[in-house]
Every structure is written in C-alpha cells, then in structure tokens.
C-alpha cells in the first residue's frame, strides 16, 4: 500500500477540522484526473452564516498551521 499523498493528507486534515466544528452533510468530490489544479472539492453546510464563515476561516488556516504549503482555495 502506498503512502498517502499531500492532497490526501490535506483532505483528511480539512475533513477533521470540519467534523470538529460540527459541519453538516460534508461531501467530498474527487476531481483527480478531471482538473489540472484541484484534487478534491468539499461541499458542506452549517446551521448559520456565522458558523459557515468560521468553517472557511479555520479550513484556510489548517494547512499552514501544519506546514502544508502550496494549497489553493
């Protein structure tokens, strides 16, 4: 079995953060092979605009906090 790629590590990190923040109905769409720039797309929702805003803020900070670079949102 091969080691997880940086994209997979980043995906798991982001999904973990969303789960911790009580995101609802998170859906991961695999874009590998269909996009030159993106590997995954995550679609989720929250109970209020403020909660969704918090998702965005925390998810964009997560990779930098763990040393993952060159992430495009």
N, C-alpha and C positions, 0 to 999 in steps of 0.2 A: 504494500500500500504506500502511495506517495505522500509526502508531507503536504499539508495544506498550503495553498498559495497565499500571497499577501492579500489578494482580493477576498479569499475565503476567510482569512483571519479578520479582516476589516468588517466583512459581513457579520460574522459572529459577534464581534465587539459591538457593532451598532444594534443588532437584534437584542443583545443582552441589555444594553442601555435602554432601549425602548421597552423591553419587558419590565425592567426595574422601575420605569416611570409609568407603568400601567397603561401602555399603549394598547389600543383595541384593534382587533382584526388586521394584524400585520400580515401582509402578503409580500413574498419575495418573488420577483420575476427574473429569471436567468436570461441575460442578454448576451452571454458569451457566444461568439460566432455570428451575431447579428449586428453588433455595434463595434466600431473601431475604438471608441473611447470609454465605454462603460461595460462593466461585467454584470452588475445587478442593479435592479431598481426595487426599492422598498416602498410600499404604499401602506399607510396606517392612518388611524384616526384617533381622536381623543374626545373627551366629553365637553370641552370648552375651547375657545380660541386661545385663551391663555395657556392651557395645557399643551395644545399643539405647538404654540410658539416655543414653549420650554423644550419640547421634543427637538425642534430644529436647532436651538442653541446648543443643547447637550450633544446631539449627534455630530454636529460640525466640530466640536471641541474634542471629542473622544479620540480620534486617530492621532491628533497632535500630542495629546497627553500621554499616549502610549508609545510615541516615537515613530508612528507610521507616517511616511511622507508621500507627497505627490498624489493626494486624494482630490478628486474633482466632484463637486456637488452641483 
